[in-house]
């Protein structure tokens, strides 16, 4: 019995208060029938107020959940972009020391990401729009990633036209670094916004 009271004390308190108030109102209404209509009107207004407060609270919670979902989408997009720039962790390649086959293989591996980069670039327009609605500094970070994506695509399309891997390898590595760094910056900005609201 003690455990039941401990775990349900709030419910028991509400039921007790409701029972006491109901008995008091019943006694008042029994003595004065004109007072009944005033109490009913007051109860209706109270119910309307509580309902309105509940609706406002629900709308605020929905806005917060939507913002959280959009921030998660931006973070997921930035993680995918960072994966495309992850080769920044490869050892520094000396262009003069790399043979044609090795250079061609490296740039070809980058070129194989072209479809993914194009999809991420297309998705960046949507990401920029939602970032603008959330926070201007987040949009600036997303713009930087978009520019780096555009630059990486330009480099790789250049390789398609003029397949000279030695001349392009430094550009690819440098842009991979920028792509990765800018994507991490987006994740950090989004994380700041998320943690600010906790």
Rosetta blueprint (number, residue, H / E / L):
1 X L
2 X H
3 X H
4 X H
5 X H
6 X H
7 X H
8 X L
9 X H
10 X H
11 X H
12 X H
13 X H
14 X H
15 X H
16 X H
17 X H
18 X H
19 X H
20 X H
21 X H
22 X H
23 X H
24 X H
25 X H
26 X H
27 X H
28 X H
29 X H
30 X H
31 X H
32 X L
33 X L
34 X H
35 X H
36 X H
37 X H
38 X H
39 X H
40 X H
41 X H
42 X H
43 X H
44 X H
45 X H
46 X H
47 X H
48 X H
49 X H
50 X H
51 X H
52 X H
53 X H
54 X H
55 X H
56 X H
57 X H
58 X H
59 X H
60 X H
61 X H
62 X H
63 X H
64 X H
65 X H
66 X H
67 X H
68 X H
69 X H
70 X H
71 X H
72 X H
73 X H
74 X H
75 X H
76 X H
77 X H
78 X H
79 X H
80 X H
81 X H
82 X H
83 X H
84 X H
85 X L
86 X H
87 X H
88 X H
89 X H
90 X L
91 X L
92 X L
93 X L
94 X L
95 X H
96 X H
97 X H
98 X L
99 X L
100 X H
101 X H
102 X H
103 X H
104 X H
105 X H
106 X H
107 X H
108 X H
109 X H
110 X H
111 X H
112 X L
113 X L
114 X H
115 X H
116 X H
117 X H
118 X H
119 X H
120 X H
121 X H
122 X H
123 X H
124 X H
125 X H
126 X H
127 X H
128 X H
129 X H
130 X H
131 X H
132 X H
133 X H
134 X H
135 X L
136 X H
137 X H
138 X H
139 X H
140 X H
141 X H
142 X H
143 X H
144 X H
145 X H
146 X H
147 X H
148 X H
149 X H
150 X H
151 X H
152 X H
153 X H
154 X H
155 X H
156 X H
157 X H
158 X H
159 X H
160 X H
161 X H
162 X L
163 X L
164 X L
165 X H
166 X H
167 X H
168 X H
169 X H
170 X H
171 X H
172 X H
173 X H
174 X H
175 X H
176 X H
177 X H
178 X H
179 X H
180 X H
181 X H
182 X H
183 X H
184 X H
185 X H
186 X H
187 X H
188 X H
189 X H
190 X H
191 X H
192 X H
193 X H
194 X H
195 X H
196 X H
197 X L
198 X L
